[in-house]
Amino acid sequence: MFRKSLLIAAAAMVLTPVAASAHHSFAAFFSSDKIVKVSGKVKSFRFGNPHGTIVLEVAAKDGSKHEWRVETSAPVTLQRRGWDRTTLKPGQVVTIEGWLARNGKRYLRLRQAFDSSGKPVVKTAFTAKDD
């Protein structure tokens, strides 16, 4: 019994840093004062923990294409706001409004998503405090 308890405790100590590093502070990664909009085609939408991810293919003015990644809230929070696994589909054209990554990369934290006609994909926008 002691040996089993020791193994469980050891596994918990090894796995705790992995779980902690998977979740991070909004303020550490995103600028709350820099909201931008990008429009493009959805390449993928991952409805998973600890955060969902939207990958967009965005055309630049010069015709080149860039990939933008958008971090969403956890699925439970997305569901409370009206999202589900089928809210965004590959090939769908959307505009994403979000907080820009502090490191300058093409990475946003989702605030709101709009369909090709400019209507919100779901009615409620996210705040910087949502998770």
C-alpha positions in Angstrom: 0.0 0.0 0.0 2.8 2.4 0.9 4.6 1.7 -2.4 1.4 2.4 -4.4 0.9 5.7 -2.5 4.5 6.6 -3.1 4.1 6.0 -6.9 1.0 8.1 -7.0 2.7 11.0 -5.2 5.7 10.8 -7.5 3.5 10.8 -10.6 1.6 13.9 -9.2 4.9 15.7 -8.7 6.1 14.9 -12.2 2.8 15.9 -13.9 2.0 19.1 -11.9 4.6 21.3 -13.8 3.2 20.1 -17.1 -0.4 21.0 -16.1 0.7 24.4 -14.7 2.7 25.3 -17.8 -0.3 24.6 -20.1 -2.3 27.4 -18.5 -1.0 30.9 -18.4 -1.9 34.4 -17.4 -3.7 36.6 -20.0 -1.5 39.6 -19.0 1.7 37.7 -19.5 1.0 36.9 -23.1 -1.5 39.5 -24.4 -1.7 43.3 -24.4 -5.1 44.4 -23.0 -4.7 47.8 -24.8 -4.0 46.4 -28.2 -7.1 45.0 -29.9 -6.8 44.2 -33.6 -9.0 42.6 -36.3 -7.9 40.0 -38.8 -10.0 38.5 -41.6 -9.3 35.2 -43.3 -10.3 31.6 -43.9 -10.6 29.2 -41.0 -8.0 26.4 -41.4 -8.9 24.7 -38.2 -10.8 25.1 -35.0 -9.7 23.0 -32.0 -12.4 22.9 -29.3 -10.1 21.6 -26.5 -8.5 22.2 -23.1 -6.9 24.2 -21.6 -7.8 26.6 -24.4 -9.3 26.2 -27.9 -7.4 27.3 -30.9 -8.5 28.9 -34.2 -6.0 28.9 -37.1 -6.7 31.5 -39.8 -5.2 31.9 -43.3 -5.0 35.7 -43.8 -4.1 37.3 -47.1 -1.7 40.3 -46.9 -2.1 43.4 -49.1 0.8 42.1 -51.3 -1.0 38.8 -51.9 1.1 36.7 -49.6 -0.7 34.5 -47.1 0.0 34.4 -43.4 -1.2 32.1 -40.6 -2.7 33.7 -37.5 -3.4 31.7 -34.4 -6.2 32.7 -32.1 -6.4 31.4 -28.5 -10.0 30.9 -27.2 -11.2 30.2 -23.7 -11.7 26.7 -22.4 -14.6 24.7 -24.0 -16.8 25.1 -20.9 -16.5 28.9 -21.2 -17.0 28.8 -24.9 -20.2 26.7 -24.4 -21.5 29.3 -21.8 -21.1 31.9 -24.5 -22.9 29.9 -27.2 -20.0 28.2 -29.0 -19.7 24.5 -29.8 -17.4 22.3 -31.9 -19.2 23.3 -35.1 -19.3 27.1 -34.6 -16.4 27.6 -37.0 -15.7 25.3 -40.0 -12.6 25.0 -42.2 -13.0 27.3 -45.2 -15.4 29.6 -43.5 -14.4 33.3 -43.9 -14.4 35.2 -40.5 -13.1 38.3 -38.9 -11.5 37.8 -35.5 -11.2 40.6 -33.1 -8.7 40.0 -30.3 -5.9 41.1 -28.1 -2.5 41.0 -29.7 0.3 38.9 -28.3 3.0 40.9 -26.5 5.8 39.1 -28.4 4.6 40.6 -31.7 3.8 37.3 -33.3 0.6 36.6 -35.3 -1.2 35.4 -32.2 -4.4 36.8 -30.7 -6.6 36.1 -27.7 -10.2 35.9 -28.9 -12.6 38.8 -28.0 -15.2 38.3 -30.8 -15.7 36.5 -34.1 -17.7 37.8 -37.0 -19.1 36.0 -40.1 -18.5 37.1 -43.6 -21.5 39.5 -43.5 -20.1 41.2 -40.3 -22.5 39.6 -37.9 -21.2 38.2 -34.6 -20.7 34.4 -34.8 -22.2 34.4 -31.2 -23.8 37.3 -29.4 -21.5 37.7 -26.4 -18.0 39.0 -26.7 -15.2 37.8 -24.3 -13.4 40.0 -21.9 -9.7 40.0 -20.9 -10.8 38.3 -17.6 -12.6 35.3 -19.3 -11.1 31.9 -19.2 
